[in-house]
Amino acid sequence: WQLSYDGRKNVPLTLPMKFPLLLVQGAEGIAVGLSTKILPHNFCVLIDASIKYLRGKKFELYPDFMIGGMIDVAG
């Protein structure tokens, strides 16, 4: 922690973890010899998973299909 620019409040120097923005937005692209497609995830689910991670609890994340869809994660 350090004092803010005007010295009235304490602000953190570093946060305990970076927010996984890549999982929220998703990504799709082609590079030399490979391609990637990371599906976007639900924002609220990622917040809950981040809290569980910081508390040392287990969590599972699955992609969010914004236009509808189904996924089988049964092993």
HTML snippet that shows the backbone in 3Dmol.js (N, CA, C, O; Angstrom):
<script src="https://3Dmol.org/build/3Dmol-min.js"></script>
<div id="view" style="width:600px;height:400px;position:relative"></div>
<script>
const pdb = `
ATOM      1  N   TRP A   1       0.841  -1.173   0.000  1.00  0.00           N
ATOM      2  CA  TRP A   1       0.000   0.000   0.000  1.00  0.00           C
ATOM      3  C   TRP A   1       0.886   1.235   0.000  1.00  0.00           C
ATOM      4  O   TRP A   1       1.991   1.226   0.542  1.00  0.00           O
ATOM      5  N   GLN A   2       0.384   2.294  -0.614  1.00  0.00           N
ATOM      6  CA  GLN A   2       1.061   3.589  -0.580  1.00  0.00           C
ATOM      7  C   GLN A   2       0.006   4.672  -0.574  1.00  0.00           C
ATOM      8  O   GLN A   2      -1.157   4.414  -0.884  1.00  0.00           O
ATOM      9  N   LEU A   3       0.402   5.876  -0.226  1.00  0.00           N
ATOM     10  CA  LEU A   3      -0.533   6.991  -0.227  1.00  0.00           C
ATOM     11  C   LEU A   3      -0.903   7.365  -1.654  1.00  0.00           C
ATOM     12  O   LEU A   3      -0.084   7.248  -2.564  1.00  0.00           O
ATOM     13  N   SER A   4      -2.136   7.813  -1.846  1.00  0.00           N
ATOM     14  CA  SER A   4      -2.580   8.236  -3.168  1.00  0.00           C
ATOM     15  C   SER A   4      -1.889   9.542  -3.556  1.00  0.00           C
ATOM     16  O   SER A   4      -1.098  10.084  -2.785  1.00  0.00           O
ATOM     17  N   TYR A   5      -2.191  10.041  -4.752  1.00  0.00           N
ATOM     18  CA  TYR A   5      -1.510  11.232  -5.252  1.00  0.00           C
ATOM     19  C   TYR A   5      -1.682  12.445  -4.357  1.00  0.00           C
ATOM     20  O   TYR A   5      -0.795  13.296  -4.300  1.00  0.00           O
ATOM     21  N   ASP A   6      -2.813  12.543  -3.654  1.00  0.00           N
ATOM     22  CA  ASP A   6      -3.021  13.704  -2.776  1.00  0.00           C
ATOM     23  C   ASP A   6      -2.803  13.368  -1.301  1.00  0.00           C
ATOM     24  O   ASP A   6      -2.971  14.233  -0.440  1.00  0.00           O
ATOM     25  N   GLY A   7      -2.429  12.117  -0.999  1.00  0.00           N
ATOM     26  CA  GLY A   7      -2.103  11.722   0.365  1.00  0.00           C
ATOM     27  C   GLY A   7      -3.286  11.474   1.275  1.00  0.00           C
ATOM     28  O   GLY A   7      -3.092  11.314   2.481  1.00  0.00           O
ATOM     29  N   ARG A   8      -4.514  11.434   0.751  1.00  0.00           N
ATOM     30  CA  ARG A   8      -5.696  11.241   1.591  1.00  0.00           C
ATOM     31  C   ARG A   8      -6.068   9.778   1.789  1.00  0.00           C
ATOM     32  O   ARG A   8      -6.677   9.428   2.801  1.00  0.00           O
ATOM     33  N   LYS A   9      -5.712   8.925   0.843  1.00  0.00           N
ATOM     34  CA  LYS A   9      -6.112   7.521   0.914  1.00  0.00           C
ATOM     35  C   LYS A   9      -4.927   6.618   0.627  1.00  0.00           C
ATOM     36  O   LYS A   9      -3.948   7.036   0.009  1.00  0.00           O
ATOM     37  N   ASN A  10      -5.024   5.362   1.085  1.00  0.00           N
ATOM     38  CA  ASN A  10      -4.045   4.341   0.731  1.00  0.00           C
ATOM     39  C   ASN A  10      -4.534   3.602  -0.497  1.00  0.00           C
ATOM     40  O   ASN A  10      -5.713   3.262  -0.591  1.00  0.00           O
ATOM     41  N   VAL A  11      -3.638   3.350  -1.441  1.00  0.00           N
ATOM     42  CA  VAL A  11      -3.966   2.601  -2.643  1.00  0.00           C
ATOM     43  C   VAL A  11      -2.987   1.440  -2.763  1.00  0.00           C
ATOM     44  O   VAL A  11      -1.835   1.566  -2.346  1.00  0.00           O
ATOM     45  N   PRO A  12      -3.422   0.305  -3.327  1.00  0.00           N
ATOM     46  CA  PRO A  12      -2.511  -0.840  -3.449  1.00  0.00           C
ATOM     47  C   PRO A  12      -1.478  -0.610  -4.552  1.00  0.00           C
ATOM     48  O   PRO A  12      -1.779  -0.015  -5.587  1.00  0.00           O
ATOM     49  N   LEU A  13      -0.266  -1.089  -4.316  1.00  0.00           N
ATOM     50  CA  LEU A  13       0.771  -1.029  -5.351  1.00  0.00           C
ATOM     51  C   LEU A  13       0.535  -2.103  -6.399  1.00  0.00           C
ATOM     52  O   LEU A  13       0.688  -1.859  -7.596  1.00  0.00           O
ATOM     53  N   THR A  14       0.161  -3.296  -5.943  1.00  0.00           N
ATOM     54  CA  THR A  14      -0.148  -4.395  -6.852  1.00  0.00           C
ATOM     55  C   THR A  14      -1.446  -5.047  -6.401  1.00  0.00           C
ATOM     56  O   THR A  14      -1.785  -5.034  -5.218  1.00  0.00           O
ATOM     57  N   LEU A  15      -2.159  -5.609  -7.349  1.00  0.00           N
ATOM     58  CA  LEU A  15      -3.372  -6.350  -7.034  1.00  0.00           C
ATOM     59  C   LEU A  15      -3.019  -7.826  -6.883  1.00  0.00           C
ATOM     60  O   LEU A  15      -2.043  -8.279  -7.481  1.00  0.00           O
ATOM     61  N   PRO A  16      -3.785  -8.590  -6.101  1.00  0.00           N
ATOM     62  CA  PRO A  16      -3.441  -9.988  -5.871  1.00  0.00           C
ATOM     63  C   PRO A  16      -3.483 -10.847  -7.132  1.00  0.00           C
ATOM     64  O   PRO A  16      -2.799 -11.869  -7.195  1.00  0.00           O
ATOM     65  N   MET A  17      -4.255 -10.464  -8.119  1.00  0.00           N
ATOM     66  CA  MET A  17      -4.275 -11.186  -9.391  1.00  0.00           C
ATOM     67  C   MET A  17      -4.794 -10.260 -10.480  1.00  0.00           C
ATOM     68  O   MET A  17      -5.520  -9.305 -10.201  1.00  0.00           O
ATOM     69  N   LYS A  18      -4.430 -10.537 -11.677  1.00  0.00           N
ATOM     70  CA  LYS A  18      -4.949  -9.765 -12.804  1.00  0.00           C
ATOM     71  C   LYS A  18      -6.284 -10.369 -13.218  1.00  0.00           C
ATOM     72  O   LYS A  18      -6.458 -11.587 -13.173  1.00  0.00           O
ATOM     73  N   PHE A  19      -7.209  -9.539 -13.614  1.00  0.00           N
ATOM     74  CA  PHE A  19      -8.499 -10.033 -14.073  1.00  0.00           C
ATOM     75  C   PHE A  19      -8.326 -10.682 -15.442  1.00  0.00           C
ATOM     76  O   PHE A  19      -7.698 -10.096 -16.324  1.00  0.00           O
ATOM     77  N   PRO A  20      -8.865 -11.868 -15.631  1.00  0.00           N
ATOM     78  CA  PRO A  20      -8.657 -12.593 -16.891  1.00  0.00           C
ATOM     79  C   PRO A  20      -9.495 -12.013 -18.033  1.00  0.00           C
ATOM     80  O   PRO A  20     -10.487 -12.612 -18.451  1.00  0.00           O
ATOM     81  N   LEU A  21      -9.091 -10.853 -18.527  1.00  0.00           N
ATOM     82  CA  LEU A  21      -9.833 -10.167 -19.577  1.00  0.00           C
ATOM     83  C   LEU A  21      -9.917 -11.001 -20.853  1.00  0.00           C
ATOM     84  O   LEU A  21     -10.903 -10.919 -21.585  1.00  0.00           O
ATOM     85  N   LEU A  22      -8.892 -11.799 -21.120  1.00  0.00           N
ATOM     86  CA  LEU A  22      -8.914 -12.656 -22.305  1.00  0.00           C
ATOM     87  C   LEU A  22     -10.086 -13.628 -22.262  1.00  0.00           C
ATOM     88  O   LEU A  22     -10.694 -13.916 -23.293  1.00  0.00           O
ATOM     89  N   LEU A  23     -10.409 -14.139 -21.062  1.00  0.00           N
ATOM     90  CA  LEU A  23     -11.530 -15.074 -20.947  1.00  0.00           C
ATOM     91  C   LEU A  23     -12.870 -14.364 -21.085  1.00  0.00           C
ATOM     92  O   LEU A  23     -13.829 -14.953 -21.584  1.00  0.00           O
ATOM     93  N   VAL A  24     -12.953 -13.112 -20.654  1.00  0.00           N
ATOM     94  CA  VAL A  24     -14.210 -12.363 -20.765  1.00  0.00           C
ATOM     95  C   VAL A  24     -14.515 -12.040 -22.221  1.00  0.00           C
ATOM     96  O   VAL A  24     -15.638 -12.233 -22.687  1.00  0.00           O
ATOM     97  N   GLN A  25     -13.507 -11.549 -22.934  1.00  0.00           N
ATOM     98  CA  GLN A  25     -13.734 -11.114 -24.308  1.00  0.00           C
ATOM     99  C   GLN A  25     -13.603 -12.229 -25.324  1.00  0.00           C
ATOM    100  O   GLN A  25     -14.232 -12.190 -26.381  1.00  0.00           O
ATOM    101  N   GLY A  26     -12.787 -13.223 -25.007  1.00  0.00           N
ATOM    102  CA  GLY A  26     -12.517 -14.259 -25.989  1.00  0.00           C
ATOM    103  C   GLY A  26     -11.503 -13.757 -27.008  1.00  0.00           C
ATOM    104  O   GLY A  26     -11.148 -12.578 -27.005  1.00  0.00           O
ATOM    105  N   ALA A  27     -11.043 -14.634 -27.867  1.00  0.00           N
ATOM    106  CA  ALA A  27     -10.071 -14.245 -28.889  1.00  0.00           C
ATOM    107  C   ALA A  27     -10.186 -15.199 -30.060  1.00  0.00           C
ATOM    108  O   ALA A  27     -10.549 -16.366 -29.912  1.00  0.00           O
ATOM    109  N   GLU A  28      -9.867 -14.668 -31.222  1.00  0.00           N
ATOM    110  CA  GLU A  28      -9.866 -15.485 -32.418  1.00  0.00           C
ATOM    111  C   GLU A  28      -8.846 -14.895 -33.371  1.00  0.00           C
ATOM    112  O   GLU A  28      -8.835 -13.686 -33.602  1.00  0.00           O
ATOM    113  N   GLY A  29      -7.992 -15.737 -33.925  1.00  0.00           N
ATOM    114  CA  GLY A  29      -6.996 -15.212 -34.838  1.00  0.00           C
ATOM    115  C   GLY A  29      -6.180 -16.302 -35.482  1.00  0.00           C
ATOM    116  O   GLY A  29      -6.236 -17.472 -35.102  1.00  0.00           O
ATOM    117  N   ILE A  30      -5.424 -15.880 -36.468  1.00  0.00           N
ATOM    118  CA  ILE A  30      -4.569 -16.792 -37.210  1.00  0.00           C
ATOM    119  C   ILE A  30      -3.157 -16.216 -37.175  1.00  0.00           C
ATOM    120  O   ILE A  30      -2.948 -15.036 -37.459  1.00  0.00           O
ATOM    121  N   ALA A  31      -2.197 -17.058 -36.824  1.00  0.00           N
ATOM    122  CA  ALA A  31      -0.793 -16.666 -36.843  1.00  0.00           C
ATOM    123  C   ALA A  31      -0.072 -17.565 -37.854  1.00  0.00           C
ATOM    124  O   ALA A  31      -0.707 -18.319 -38.591  1.00  0.00           O
ATOM    125  N   VAL A  32       1.231 -17.475 -37.876  1.00  0.00           N
ATOM    126  CA  VAL A  32       2.000 -18.283 -38.813  1.00  0.00           C
ATOM    127  C   VAL A  32       1.956 -19.744 -38.364  1.00  0.00           C
ATOM    128  O   VAL A  32       2.587 -20.113 -37.373  1.00  0.00           O
ATOM    129  N   GLY A  33       1.224 -20.554 -39.081  1.00  0.00           N
ATOM    130  CA  GLY A  33       1.196 -21.977 -38.805  1.00  0.00           C
ATOM    131  C   GLY A  33       0.210 -22.425 -37.740  1.00  0.00           C
ATOM    132  O   GLY A  33       0.115 -23.626 -37.485  1.00  0.00           O
ATOM    133  N   LEU A  34      -0.522 -21.530 -37.111  1.00  0.00           N
ATOM    134  CA  LEU A  34      -1.479 -21.964 -36.102  1.00  0.00           C
ATOM    135  C   LEU A  34      -2.632 -20.969 -36.009  1.00  0.00           C
ATOM    136  O   LEU A  34      -2.521 -19.818 -36.433  1.00  0.00           O
ATOM    137  N   SER A  35      -3.716 -21.433 -35.455  1.00  0.00           N
ATOM    138  CA  SER A  35      -4.859 -20.549 -35.234  1.00  0.00           C
ATOM    139  C   SER A  35      -5.377 -20.768 -33.820  1.00  0.00           C
ATOM    140  O   SER A  35      -5.085 -21.785 -33.191  1.00  0.00           O
ATOM    141  N   THR A  36      -6.151 -19.801 -33.325  1.00  0.00           N
ATOM    142  CA  THR A  36      -6.691 -19.912 -31.974  1.00  0.00           C
ATOM    143  C   THR A  36      -8.128 -19.432 -31.956  1.00  0.00           C
ATOM    144  O   THR A  36      -8.515 -18.552 -32.725  1.00  0.00           O
ATOM    145  N   LYS A  37      -8.901 -20.014 -31.081  1.00  0.00           N
ATOM    146  CA  LYS A  37     -10.251 -19.542 -30.833  1.00  0.00           C
ATOM    147  C   LYS A  37     -10.552 -19.808 -29.366  1.00  0.00           C
ATOM    148  O   LYS A  37     -10.754 -20.956 -28.969  1.00  0.00           O
ATOM    149  N   ILE A  38     -10.583 -18.763 -28.569  1.00  0.00           N
ATOM    150  CA  ILE A  38     -10.912 -18.856 -27.152  1.00  0.00           C
ATOM    151  C   ILE A  38     -12.308 -18.288 -26.982  1.00  0.00           C
ATOM    152  O   ILE A  38     -12.542 -17.109 -27.249  1.00  0.00           O
ATOM    153  N   LEU A  39     -13.227 -19.116 -26.541  1.00  0.00           N
ATOM    154  CA  LEU A  39     -14.613 -18.678 -26.383  1.00  0.00           C
ATOM    155  C   LEU A  39     -14.746 -17.726 -25.195  1.00  0.00           C
ATOM    156  O   LEU A  39     -14.044 -17.892 -24.197  1.00  0.00           O
ATOM    157  N   PRO A  40     -15.632 -16.736 -25.283  1.00  0.00           N
ATOM    158  CA  PRO A  40     -15.843 -15.831 -24.150  1.00  0.00           C
ATOM    159  C   PRO A  40     -16.539 -16.544 -22.996  1.00  0.00           C
ATOM    160  O   PRO A  40     -17.286 -17.502 -23.199  1.00  0.00           O
ATOM    161  N   HIS A  41     -16.285 -16.068 -21.795  1.00  0.00           N
ATOM    162  CA  HIS A  41     -16.878 -16.629 -20.584  1.00  0.00           C
ATOM    163  C   HIS A  41     -17.783 -15.590 -19.937  1.00  0.00           C
ATOM    164  O   HIS A  41     -17.646 -14.393 -20.189  1.00  0.00           O
ATOM    165  N   ASN A  42     -18.703 -16.050 -19.107  1.00  0.00           N
ATOM    166  CA  ASN A  42     -19.644 -15.180 -18.422  1.00  0.00           C
ATOM    167  C   ASN A  42     -18.911 -14.333 -17.379  1.00  0.00           C
ATOM    168  O   ASN A  42     -18.138 -14.865 -16.583  1.00  0.00           O
ATOM    169  N   PHE A  43     -19.150 -13.023 -17.379  1.00  0.00           N
ATOM    170  CA  PHE A  43     -18.457 -12.090 -16.490  1.00  0.00           C
ATOM    171  C   PHE A  43     -18.693 -12.428 -15.022  1.00  0.00           C
ATOM    172  O   PHE A  43     -17.745 -12.459 -14.237  1.00  0.00           O
ATOM    173  N   CYS A  44     -19.941 -12.680 -14.643  1.00  0.00           N
ATOM    174  CA  CYS A  44     -20.258 -12.962 -13.236  1.00  0.00           C
ATOM    175  C   CYS A  44     -19.614 -14.263 -12.769  1.00  0.00           C
ATOM    176  O   CYS A  44     -19.169 -14.360 -11.626  1.00  0.00           O
ATOM    177  N   VAL A  45     -19.562 -15.258 -13.645  1.00  0.00           N
ATOM    178  CA  VAL A  45     -18.932 -16.526 -13.297  1.00  0.00           C
ATOM    179  C   VAL A  45     -17.426 -16.323 -13.093  1.00  0.00           C
ATOM    180  O   VAL A  45     -16.834 -16.921 -12.195  1.00  0.00           O
ATOM    181  N   LEU A  46     -16.808 -15.476 -13.931  1.00  0.00           N
ATOM    182  CA  LEU A  46     -15.381 -15.201 -13.767  1.00  0.00           C
ATOM    183  C   LEU A  46     -15.089 -14.453 -12.473  1.00  0.00           C
ATOM    184  O   LEU A  46     -14.066 -14.702 -11.835  1.00  0.00           O
ATOM    185  N   ILE A  47     -15.970 -13.545 -12.080  1.00  0.00           N
ATOM    186  CA  ILE A  47     -15.789 -12.845 -10.802  1.00  0.00           C
ATOM    187  C   ILE A  47     -15.848 -13.842  -9.650  1.00  0.00           C
ATOM    188  O   ILE A  47     -15.006 -13.812  -8.753  1.00  0.00           O
ATOM    189  N   ASP A  48     -16.850 -14.728  -9.677  1.00  0.00           N
ATOM    190  CA  ASP A  48     -16.972 -15.749  -8.626  1.00  0.00           C
ATOM    191  C   ASP A  48     -15.745 -16.664  -8.600  1.00  0.00           C
ATOM    192  O   ASP A  48     -15.250 -17.009  -7.527  1.00  0.00           O
ATOM    193  N   ALA A  49     -15.253 -17.059  -9.788  1.00  0.00           N
ATOM    194  CA  ALA A  49     -14.071 -17.918  -9.847  1.00  0.00           C
ATOM    195  C   ALA A  49     -12.834 -17.187  -9.334  1.00  0.00           C
ATOM    196  O   ALA A  49     -11.987 -17.794  -8.679  1.00  0.00           O
ATOM    197  N   SER A  50     -12.721 -15.901  -9.621  1.00  0.00           N
ATOM    198  CA  SER A  50     -11.592 -15.115  -9.123  1.00  0.00           C
ATOM    199  C   SER A  50     -11.601 -15.050  -7.604  1.00  0.00           C
ATOM    200  O   SER A  50     -10.552 -15.157  -6.969  1.00  0.00           O
ATOM    201  N   ILE A  51     -12.776 -14.875  -7.022  1.00  0.00           N
ATOM    202  CA  ILE A  51     -12.895 -14.834  -5.559  1.00  0.00           C
ATOM    203  C   ILE A  51     -12.522 -16.194  -4.965  1.00  0.00           C
ATOM    204  O   ILE A  51     -11.810 -16.262  -3.963  1.00  0.00           O
ATOM    205  N   LYS A  52     -13.005 -17.274  -5.583  1.00  0.00           N
ATOM    206  CA  LYS A  52     -12.663 -18.615  -5.099  1.00  0.00           C
ATOM    207  C   LYS A  52     -11.163 -18.871  -5.208  1.00  0.00           C
ATOM    208  O   LYS A  52     -10.568 -19.474  -4.315  1.00  0.00           O
ATOM    209  N   TYR A  53     -10.548 -18.414  -6.308  1.00  0.00           N
ATOM    210  CA  TYR A  53      -9.112 -18.585  -6.490  1.00  0.00           C
ATOM    211  C   TYR A  53      -8.332 -17.857  -5.395  1.00  0.00           C
ATOM    212  O   TYR A  53      -7.386 -18.405  -4.830  1.00  0.00           O
ATOM    213  N   LEU A  54      -8.729 -16.636  -5.103  1.00  0.00           N
ATOM    214  CA  LEU A  54      -8.045 -15.857  -4.071  1.00  0.00           C
ATOM    215  C   LEU A  54      -8.214 -16.468  -2.683  1.00  0.00           C
ATOM    216  O   LEU A  54      -7.350 -16.298  -1.822  1.00  0.00           O
ATOM    217  N   ARG A  55      -9.306 -17.169  -2.461  1.00  0.00           N
ATOM    218  CA  ARG A  55      -9.549 -17.824  -1.169  1.00  0.00           C
ATOM    219  C   ARG A  55      -8.983 -19.244  -1.126  1.00  0.00           C
ATOM    220  O   ARG A  55      -9.093 -19.921  -0.103  1.00  0.00           O
ATOM    221  N   GLY A  56      -8.385 -19.696  -2.215  1.00  0.00           N
ATOM    222  CA  GLY A  56      -7.772 -21.025  -2.258  1.00  0.00           C
ATOM    223  C   GLY A  56      -8.755 -22.152  -2.476  1.00  0.00           C
ATOM    224  O   GLY A  56      -8.429 -23.309  -2.210  1.00  0.00           O
ATOM    225  N   LYS A  57      -9.949 -21.847  -2.953  1.00  0.00           N
ATOM    226  CA  LYS A  57     -10.964 -22.876  -3.197  1.00  0.00           C
ATOM    227  C   LYS A  57     -10.902 -23.353  -4.646  1.00  0.00           C
ATOM    228  O   LYS A  57     -10.367 -22.663  -5.515  1.00  0.00           O
ATOM    229  N   LYS A  58     -11.451 -24.533  -4.895  1.00  0.00           N
ATOM    230  CA  LYS A  58     -11.493 -25.071  -6.255  1.00  0.00           C
ATOM    231  C   LYS A  58     -12.658 -24.463  -7.030  1.00  0.00           C
ATOM    232  O   LYS A  58     -13.683 -24.100  -6.452  1.00  0.00           O
ATOM    233  N   PHE A  59     -12.484 -24.358  -8.345  1.00  0.00           N
ATOM    234  CA  PHE A  59     -13.537 -23.822  -9.204  1.00  0.00           C
ATOM    235  C   PHE A  59     -13.414 -24.446 -10.583  1.00  0.00           C
ATOM    236  O   PHE A  59     -12.365 -24.980 -10.943  1.00  0.00           O
ATOM    237  N   GLU A  60     -14.493 -24.377 -11.352  1.00  0.00           N
ATOM    238  CA  GLU A  60     -14.499 -24.854 -12.731  1.00  0.00           C
ATOM    239  C   GLU A  60     -15.074 -23.762 -13.616  1.00  0.00           C
ATOM    240  O   GLU A  60     -16.048 -23.106 -13.248  1.00  0.00           O
ATOM    241  N   LEU A  61     -14.477 -23.570 -14.771  1.00  0.00           N
ATOM    242  CA  LEU A  61     -14.939 -22.565 -15.716  1.00  0.00           C
ATOM    243  C   LEU A  61     -15.300 -23.231 -17.035  1.00  0.00           C
ATOM    244  O   LEU A  61     -14.583 -24.105 -17.523  1.00  0.00           O
ATOM    245  N   TYR A  62     -16.405 -22.812 -17.595  1.00  0.00           N
ATOM    246  CA  TYR A  62     -16.827 -23.288 -18.902  1.00  0.00           C
ATOM    247  C   TYR A  62     -17.206 -22.080 -19.746  1.00  0.00           C
ATOM    248  O   TYR A  62     -17.668 -21.076 -19.203  1.00  0.00           O
ATOM    249  N   PRO A  63     -17.023 -22.154 -21.061  1.00  0.00           N
ATOM    250  CA  PRO A  63     -17.349 -21.008 -21.918  1.00  0.00           C
ATOM    251  C   PRO A  63     -18.837 -20.693 -21.914  1.00  0.00           C
ATOM    252  O   PRO A  63     -19.674 -21.544 -21.611  1.00  0.00           O
ATOM    253  N   ASP A  64     -19.142 -19.450 -22.259  1.00  0.00           N
ATOM    254  CA  ASP A  64     -20.509 -18.965 -22.318  1.00  0.00           C
ATOM    255  C   ASP A  64     -20.898 -18.793 -23.784  1.00  0.00           C
ATOM    256  O   ASP A  64     -20.206 -18.097 -24.528  1.00  0.00           O
ATOM    257  N   PHE A  65     -21.977 -19.408 -24.200  1.00  0.00           N
ATOM    258  CA  PHE A  65     -22.432 -19.293 -25.580  1.00  0.00           C
ATOM    259  C   PHE A  65     -23.466 -18.169 -25.663  1.00  0.00           C
ATOM    260  O   PHE A  65     -24.632 -18.354 -25.314  1.00  0.00           O
ATOM    261  N   MET A  66     -23.023 -17.015 -26.125  1.00  0.00           N
ATOM    262  CA  MET A  66     -23.871 -15.817 -26.099  1.00  0.00           C
ATOM    263  C   MET A  66     -25.092 -15.932 -26.994  1.00  0.00           C
ATOM    264  O   MET A  66     -26.132 -15.347 -26.694  1.00  0.00           O
ATOM    265  N   ILE A  67     -24.982 -16.676 -28.089  1.00  0.00           N
ATOM    266  CA  ILE A  67     -26.130 -16.800 -28.999  1.00  0.00           C
ATOM    267  C   ILE A  67     -26.829 -18.134 -28.825  1.00  0.00           C
ATOM    268  O   ILE A  67     -27.580 -18.565 -29.700  1.00  0.00           O
ATOM    269  N   GLY A  68     -26.587 -18.787 -27.702  1.00  0.00           N
ATOM    270  CA  GLY A  68     -27.208 -20.077 -27.428  1.00  0.00           C
ATOM    271  C   GLY A  68     -26.274 -21.203 -27.812  1.00  0.00           C
ATOM    272  O   GLY A  68     -25.416 -21.043 -28.680  1.00  0.00           O
ATOM    273  N   GLY A  69     -26.440 -22.317 -27.177  1.00  0.00           N
ATOM    274  CA  GLY A  69     -25.588 -23.466 -27.471  1.00  0.00           C
ATOM    275  C   GLY A  69     -25.566 -24.396 -26.263  1.00  0.00           C
ATOM    276  O   GLY A  69     -26.050 -24.054 -25.185  1.00  0.00           O
ATOM    277  N   MET A  70     -24.996 -25.569 -26.468  1.00  0.00           N
ATOM    278  CA  MET A  70     -24.911 -26.556 -25.410  1.00  0.00           C
ATOM    279  C   MET A  70     -23.498 -27.101 -25.362  1.00  0.00           C
ATOM    280  O   MET A  70     -22.797 -27.130 -26.373  1.00  0.00           O
ATOM    281  N   ILE A  71     -23.082 -27.536 -24.171  1.00  0.00           N
ATOM    282  CA  ILE A  71     -21.759 -28.118 -24.002  1.00  0.00           C
ATOM    283  C   ILE A  71     -21.890 -29.300 -23.045  1.00  0.00           C
ATOM    284  O   ILE A  71     -22.629 -29.236 -22.063  1.00  0.00           O
ATOM    285  N   ASP A  72     -21.172 -30.367 -23.339  1.00  0.00           N
ATOM    286  CA  ASP A  72     -21.157 -31.544 -22.459  1.00  0.00           C
ATOM    287  C   ASP A  72     -19.805 -31.580 -21.774  1.00  0.00           C
ATOM    288  O   ASP A  72     -18.785 -31.817 -22.421  1.00  0.00           O
ATOM    289  N   VAL A  73     -19.788 -31.345 -20.455  1.00  0.00           N
ATOM    290  CA  VAL A  73     -18.548 -31.327 -19.680  1.00  0.00           C
ATOM    291  C   VAL A  73     -18.501 -32.503 -18.714  1.00  0.00           C
ATOM    292  O   VAL A  73     -17.858 -32.423 -17.667  1.00  0.00           O
ATOM    293  N   ALA A  74     -19.163 -33.569 -19.050  1.00  0.00           N
ATOM    294  CA  ALA A  74     -19.283 -34.716 -18.155  1.00  0.00           C
ATOM    295  C   ALA A  74     -18.072 -35.657 -18.259  1.00  0.00           C
ATOM    296  O   ALA A  74     -18.240 -36.874 -18.193  1.00  0.00           O
ATOM    297  N   GLY A  75     -16.895 -35.129 -18.417  1.00  0.00           N
ATOM    298  CA  GLY A  75     -15.709 -35.984 -18.406  1.00  0.00           C
ATOM    299  C   GLY A  75     -15.212 -36.211 -19.785  1.00  0.00           C
ATOM    300  O   GLY A  75     -14.216 -36.910 -19.975  1.00  0.00           O
TER     301      GLY A  75
END
`;
const viewer = $3Dmol.createViewer("view");
viewer.addModel(pdb, "pdb");
viewer.setStyle({}, {cartoon: {color: "spectrum"}});
viewer.zoomTo();
viewer.render();
</script>
